[in-house]
């Protein structure tokens, strides 16, 4: 599956986990560490639940690994669901078989996701999470900087996020607009929210994984250490 289908893969992972949960327990409701709270804003949640991160570890432009990472940690039920989920079904009818590779803490993630690094660049397109028609004066870089400031990272940004040209990866040029942005449940990005890519420079090295913006928990807005 091409990297620009990261959102479709992220949605498929969550759907597969709900199907596994239903098969094992008769309920499709996922643990908070995977799905997040029902009312994240009301509960003061700050994105501690799971991010589904699509990886292309061999650089051929195709997704070959999926990492599910949660700052809050994964409880025993979540780990059982992940271990028992062995197939994804994508909206276009493609089936992908999964093999669990490792269960570990954040410090043991591959450097390509974890860092730490001062400089991070977009690996998948970032979409501003707010309605751009409503917040027209707030450009994408400003929204991204605001998001980063609320995550409580170890160091602040140096200046504003730097706009980049299209992503060069796997021998291909991936324009931000090439990333799949339609959700299987009919969800669409906020009005006026256009995909873009950035470079982030922090005052000191920060650890990842880092993902921001609309559908950042499902594959979009992912950043990786530069270089």
Buried (B, 14 or more C-beta within 10 A) or exposed (E): BBBBBBBBBBBBBBBBBBBBBEEEEEEEEBBBBBBBEEEEEEEEBEBBBBBBBBBBEEEBBEBEBBBBBBBBEBBEBBBBBBEBBEEBEBBEEEEBEBEEEEEEEBEEBEEBBBBBBBBBBBBBBBBBBBEBEEBEEEBBBBBBBBBBEEEEBEEEBEEBBBEBEBBEBBEBEBEBEBBBBEBEEEEEBBEEBBBBBBBBBBEEEBBBBBBBBBBBBBBBBBBBBEE
